[in-house]
Amino acid sequence: MSDLSHRKGTRTLHFTDKAGHALANTDLTVRQTGHEFLFGCGAFDALGATATAEDMARFPADKAEAFRAMSQDRMKKWQDVFNYGTLPFYWGQFEPKEGEPQTESRRRAAEFLQKGGARVKGHPLCWHTVCADWLMDYDNATILQKQLDRIYRDVTEFKGIVDIWDVINEVVIMPVFDKYDNAVTRICKDLGRVRLVKEVFDAAHAANPDAMLLINDFNLSESYRILIDGCLNAGVPISAIGIQTHQHQGYMGREKLEDVLERFSFFGLPLHFTENTLVSGEIMPPDIVDLNDYQVDEWPTTPEGEERQKKEWAEMYHILFAHPLVEAVTGWDFADGAWLGAPSGLIRKDGSLKPSYLEIRRLIKEEWSTDLTVRTDAQGNAVVEGFKGEYEVSADGKTGTFAIGKAAKGASDTVYLA
């Protein structure tokens, strides 16, 4: 059994009624309502769930409402489990025409997630893939300036709604990427990896000094560690290290996962497992180098694969939740058939729940959640121990709230029930 003491906290609280009279010798029902740990999943369906009539105009009339209904149903199931959502800010899709960013659609989706109690991450601000084609009309100095301007604009625009960002994505491969010419690879070749990372991070930090800023990569070799080391030595304000594990070719297993944790713990920074994929169908052949090259007409989920996916997700979650530097885990696809058409979701294409969804929900809401009864002493005080996060406390039809962990910093130790 893993030691989860680092996930828990203890507070001595003073409970009173609305008038400030101590609730002496009173039984209190304590229920956790939110987690400090970021249990995440891709939340791209929030765009469909919050789409306007104008947004839906691109769909055939007979399919628009069905798409919206599907997206809303998916997000209802998403919100029953997760407290952390990733939204797409791929520059080429977010601003397909220069000067016309899709700000309002992302704002609606982000506010929808935030209202539901989730924190929101934007992905990504700088990447050589899905880059804006119109950048290619400019020279490198202008491309860099437009990239920095884009970052400052969007991080400023979404401050208070999106305060976590994948600032730059997949830098290890960026300057040697040769599948097609693109503006970001051009400037990365020109500046070098560390210089570009510093430029984009400085722009994001200037726009929102309180934001959580991530570097993110799928290349988990020593090359990524060397890059991070160089960036930190250059003063890059990295808040957390983003780690991708798209495991379409099979689960990496405990040994490899623990090796990743050990190597990237070297820096002492928070670790965010930003993009994680486990399939519930046939495993992608091992000879595929670039996962995007695997193209099949159909990639169905199977009962056997779903049980395998459930066991793999459970083991991976247990390993990551037990590690003191891991602060966030994000499953990349919520529903089957998203990236690469893979059966990589927690729900099937028809919206039905897979065993992995039920298992993750059980872990978050049962195994790693605190529900208890405490009794106050003659002065109205009680000690509450539980998993870090937000709580509701009730007695005789009256309720109050408090937190354990980071959210409790600076908060009063007196809880009023009204």
C-alpha positions in Angstrom: 0.0 0.0 0.0 1.5 3.4 -1.1 2.1 6.1 1.5 -0.3 8.9 0.7 0.4 11.1 3.7 1.7 13.8 1.3 -1.8 13.9 -0.3 -3.5 14.6 3.1 -3.5 17.4 5.6 -4.8 18.1 9.1 -6.6 21.3 10.4 -7.9 22.2 13.8 -11.0 24.3 13.2 -13.4 26.3 15.3 -17.0 25.8 14.3 -19.7 28.3 15.1 -23.2 29.3 14.1 -24.0 32.3 12.0 -24.0 34.5 15.1 -20.5 33.3 16.1 -21.7 31.0 19.0 -19.5 27.9 19.3 -21.0 24.6 18.2 -20.0 22.7 21.3 -20.2 18.9 21.5 -21.8 18.7 18.0 -21.5 15.9 15.4 -20.5 17.4 12.1 -20.8 15.7 8.7 -17.7 16.5 6.6 -17.7 15.8 2.9 -15.0 16.5 0.3 -16.2 18.6 -2.6 -13.0 19.2 -4.5 -9.4 18.0 -4.9 -6.2 19.9 -4.8 -4.6 17.3 -7.1 -5.4 18.0 -10.7 -7.3 15.0 -12.1 -7.6 15.9 -15.7 -8.8 14.9 -19.2 -8.9 16.6 -22.6 -12.0 18.8 -22.6 -12.2 19.6 -26.3 -15.9 18.6 -26.2 -16.5 21.8 -24.2 -16.3 23.7 -27.5 -19.2 21.8 -28.9 -21.2 21.9 -25.7 -21.0 25.7 -25.6 -21.2 26.4 -29.4 -23.4 29.2 -30.6 -25.8 29.0 -33.6 -23.1 30.8 -35.6 -20.5 28.2 -34.6 -22.9 25.4 -35.6 -23.5 26.9 -39.0 -20.6 24.9 -40.5 -22.5 21.7 -39.8 -25.3 20.3 -42.0 -28.6 21.4 -40.4 -29.6 17.8 -39.7 -26.3 17.1 -37.8 -25.7 20.3 -35.9 -28.0 19.7 -33.0 -27.0 16.1 -32.7 -23.4 17.2 -32.4 -24.2 19.7 -29.8 -26.3 17.2 -27.8 -23.4 14.6 -28.0 -20.9 17.2 -26.8 -23.1 18.2 -23.9 -23.7 14.6 -22.9 -20.0 14.0 -23.0 -19.2 17.0 -20.9 -21.8 16.0 -18.3 -20.0 12.7 -17.9 -16.6 14.5 -17.9 -17.7 16.9 -15.1 -18.8 13.9 -13.0 -15.1 12.9 -12.7 -12.6 15.5 -13.5 -11.5 18.9 -12.1 -8.9 19.9 -14.7 -9.5 20.4 -18.4 -7.2 21.0 -21.4 -8.5 23.2 -24.2 -7.0 23.6 -27.7 -5.2 26.8 -28.6 -3.3 25.4 -31.6 -2.4 28.6 -33.4 -3.3 27.4 -36.9 -6.8 26.5 -35.7 -7.2 29.3 -33.1 -6.2 32.0 -35.6 -6.6 30.6 -39.1 -6.6 34.1 -40.5 -4.3 36.7 -39.1 -6.0 39.0 -36.7 -9.1 36.9 -36.3 -8.5 34.6 -33.3 -11.3 32.3 -32.1 -11.2 34.0 -28.7 -14.9 33.9 -27.9 -15.3 30.2 -28.5 -12.4 29.4 -26.2 -13.7 31.8 -23.6 -17.1 30.2 -23.5 -15.6 26.7 -23.2 -13.2 27.9 -20.4 -15.9 29.7 -18.4 -18.1 26.6 -18.7 -15.4 24.4 -17.3 -14.5 27.0 -14.6 -18.1 27.4 -13.6 -18.3 23.6 -13.2 -15.4 23.7 -10.7 -12.5 22.8 -13.0 -9.2 24.5 -13.6 -8.4 25.1 -17.2 -5.1 24.7 -19.2 -4.5 26.1 -22.7 -2.5 24.0 -25.1 -0.1 25.1 -26.6 1.1 28.7 -27.1 4.1 27.7 -29.3 4.4 24.6 -31.4 5.8 23.8 -34.8 2.8 21.6 -35.6 -0.7 23.0 -36.4 1.1 26.3 -36.8 -0.5 29.3 -38.5 0.3 29.1 -42.2 0.2 32.8 -42.7 3.3 33.2 -40.6 5.3 31.8 -43.6 4.9 35.1 -45.4 7.2 36.8 -42.9 11.0 36.8 -42.1 12.3 35.1 -39.0 12.5 38.3 -36.9 8.9 39.1 -37.7 7.8 35.6 -37.0 9.4 35.7 -33.6 7.8 39.0 -32.7 4.4 37.8 -33.9 4.8 34.6 -31.8 5.6 36.7 -28.7 2.8 39.1 -29.4 0.4 36.2 -29.7 1.5 34.8 -26.4 1.2 38.1 -24.6 -2.3 38.7 -26.2 -3.8 35.4 -25.3 -2.3 34.9 -21.8 -3.5 38.4 -21.0 -6.9 37.9 -22.5 -7.6 34.7 -20.6 -6.0 35.7 -17.3 -8.2 34.5 -14.4 -9.9 31.9 -16.6 -7.0 30.0 -18.1 -4.0 30.4 -15.7 -2.2 27.2 -16.7 -0.4 27.0 -20.1 1.7 24.6 -22.1 3.9 27.5 -23.2 6.0 25.5 -25.7 5.4 22.0 -27.0 7.9 19.3 -28.2 11.0 21.5 -28.3 13.5 18.5 -28.5 12.4 17.7 -32.0 11.5 21.3 -33.0 14.6 22.5 -34.8 15.1 19.2 -36.7 11.5 18.6 -37.6 11.5 18.0 -41.4 8.1 16.6 -42.3 7.1 20.1 -43.7 8.4 23.6 -43.5 6.8 25.8 -40.8 7.5 29.1 -39.1 8.3 27.9 -35.6 10.9 25.4 -36.7 12.5 28.2 -38.7 12.9 30.4 -35.7 14.0 27.5 -33.5 16.8 26.7 -35.9 17.7 30.4 -36.0 17.6 31.0 -32.2 18.4 27.6 -30.8 16.1 25.7 -28.4 17.0 27.4 -25.1 16.8 30.9 -26.5 13.4 30.3 -28.0 12.1 28.7 -24.9 13.3 31.7 -22.8 11.7 34.2 -25.2 8.3 32.5 -25.2 8.3 31.9 -21.4 9.3 35.4 -20.7 6.4 36.7 -22.8 3.9 34.4 -21.0 5.3 35.3 -17.5 5.1 39.1 -18.4 1.5 38.7 -19.3 0.5 36.7 -16.2 3.2 36.5 -13.5 1.0 34.2 -11.4 0.3 31.7 -14.2 1.6 28.1 -14.1 3.8 27.8 -17.1 4.8 24.4 -18.5 7.4 23.1 -21.0 5.9 19.9 -22.5 7.4 17.0 -24.5 6.9 13.4 -25.6 10.7 12.8 -25.9 11.5 11.6 -22.4 15.1 10.9 -23.2 18.2 12.6 -21.7 17.8 15.1 -24.5 14.8 16.5 -22.7 16.5 16.6 -19.3 19.5 18.4 -20.9 17.1 20.9 -22.5 15.3 21.6 -19.2 18.7 22.0 -17.4 19.8 24.5 -19.9 16.6 26.4 -19.7 16.7 26.6 -15.9 20.3 27.8 -16.0 19.2 30.5 -18.5 16.6 31.7 -16.0 13.5 30.4 -17.8 10.5 30.6 -15.4 9.3 27.0 -15.8 6.6 26.3 -13.2 6.2 22.6 -14.0 7.6 19.9 -16.3 5.1 18.5 -18.8 5.5 14.8 -19.6 3.6 13.0 -22.4 3.0 9.3 -22.5 1.0 8.4 -25.6 1.1 4.6 -25.2 -0.6 3.5 -28.4 2.1 0.8 -28.8 1.4 -0.6 -25.4 1.5 0.3 -21.7 5.0 1.4 -20.6 4.7 -0.4 -17.3 5.7 0.3 -13.7 9.5 0.0 -14.2 9.6 2.5 -17.1 7.2 4.9 -15.4 9.2 4.9 -12.2 12.4 5.5 -14.2 10.7 8.6 -15.8 9.7 9.8 -12.4 13.1 9.3 -11.0 15.0 11.1 -13.8 12.7 14.1 -14.1 12.4 14.5 -10.3 16.0 15.6 -10.4 15.0 19.3 -10.9 12.6 19.3 -7.9 9.9 20.9 -10.0 6.3 19.8 -10.1 5.6 17.1 -12.7 2.5 17.2 -14.8 1.6 14.2 -16.9 0.0 16.3 -19.5 -1.0 13.9 -22.3 -1.6 10.2 -21.5 -3.1 7.6 -23.9 -3.9 4.0 -23.2 -5.9 2.1 -25.9 -8.6 -0.4 -25.4 -8.3 -2.1 -28.7 -5.5 -3.6 -30.8 -2.0 -2.2 -29.9 -0.2 -0.2 -32.6 2.7 -2.2 -34.2 6.1 -1.5 -32.5 7.8 -0.6 -35.8 5.8 2.7 -36.2 8.2 5.6 -35.4 5.8 8.5 -35.8 2.4 7.6 -34.3 0.7 9.8 -36.8 1.9 7.5 -39.6 -0.4 4.7 -38.4 -3.5 4.9 -40.5 -6.3 2.3 -40.4 -9.9 2.4 -41.6 -11.2 1.2 -38.2 -9.7 0.9 -34.8 -12.4 -0.7 -32.6 -12.5 -1.1 -28.8 -12.8 -4.7 -27.6 -14.0 -6.1 -24.2 -10.6 -7.6 -23.6 -8.9 -4.4 -24.4 -11.2 -2.4 -22.2 -10.3 -4.6 -19.2 -6.6 -4.2 -20.0 -7.0 -0.4 -20.3 -8.8 -0.3 -16.9 -6.0 -2.2 -15.2 -3.3 -0.1 -16.8 -5.0 3.2 -15.9 -5.5 2.0 -12.3 -1.8 1.1 -11.9 -0.6 4.2 -13.6 -2.8 6.5 -11.5 -1.7 4.7 -8.3 2.0 5.2 -9.2 1.6 8.8 -10.1 -0.7 9.8 -7.2 1.9 8.2 -4.8 4.7 10.4 -6.1 5.1 13.7 -4.1 6.2 15.8 -7.1 3.3 14.8 -9.4 0.6 17.4 -9.3 -1.5 16.6 -12.3 -2.5 13.7 -14.6 -4.4 14.3 -17.8 -5.9 11.6 -20.0 -5.7 12.9 -23.5 -8.9 11.5 -25.2 -12.2 11.5 -23.3 -14.0 9.6 -26.0 -12.9 6.9 -28.4 -12.0 7.9 -32.0 -10.3 11.3 -31.3 -6.6 11.5 -32.0 -5.6 8.9 -34.7 -9.1 7.4 -34.5 -7.8 5.2 -31.6 -10.0 3.5 -29.0 -8.2 5.6 -26.4 -11.1 7.2 -24.6 -12.7 6.6 -21.2 -16.1 6.4 -22.9 -17.1 4.8 -26.2 -18.1 6.6 -29.4 -21.7 6.1 -28.5 -21.2 7.8 -25.1 -21.4 4.6 -23.0 -19.0 4.3 -20.1 -15.9 2.1 -20.3 -14.5 0.2 -17.3 -11.6 2.7 -17.2 -14.0 5.6 -16.6 -15.7 3.8 -13.8 -12.4 2.8 -12.2 -11.0 6.3 -12.4 -14.2 7.8 -10.9 -14.0 5.2 -8.1 -10.4 6.2 -7.3 -11.2 9.9 -7.3 -14.6 9.9 -5.6 -14.2 6.9 -3.2 -10.6 5.7 -2.6 -9.0 9.1 -2.6 -11.9 11.1 -1.1 -12.7 12.0 2.5 -16.2 11.7 4.0 -16.4 11.5 7.8 -18.2 12.6 10.9 -16.3 14.6 13.6 -17.4 15.8 17.0 -16.5 19.2 18.4 -15.3 19.6 21.9 -16.8 21.9 24.5 -15.2 25.0 22.8 -16.5 24.1 19.4 -13.2 22.9 18.1 -12.4 19.7 16.1 -9.5 18.2 14.2 -10.2 17.3 10.6 -7.8 15.1 8.6 -8.4 14.3 5.0 -7.2 14.5 1.4 -6.2 18.0 0.3 -8.9 20.0 -1.3 -12.3 21.7 -0.6 -14.9 20.6 1.9 -18.4 21.1 3.0 -19.4 20.7 6.6 -23.0 20.4 7.9 -25.0 20.0 11.0 -28.8 20.4 11.7 -29.4 21.6 8.2 -26.8 24.3 8.3 -23.6 24.2 6.2 -20.2 25.8 5.9 -17.0 25.3 3.9 -13.3 25.0 4.5 -10.2 23.7 2.8 -7.2 21.5 3.5 -3.9 22.1 1.7 -2.9 25.0 -0.5 -6.4 26.5 -0.6 -6.3 26.9 3.2 -3.3 29.2 3.2 -4.1 32.4 4.9 -7.7 31.3 5.6 -9.4 31.7 8.9 -9.6 28.7 11.2 -13.2 29.6 12.1 -15.9 27.9 10.1 -19.4 29.5 10.2 -22.4 27.2 9.6 -25.4 29.0 8.3 
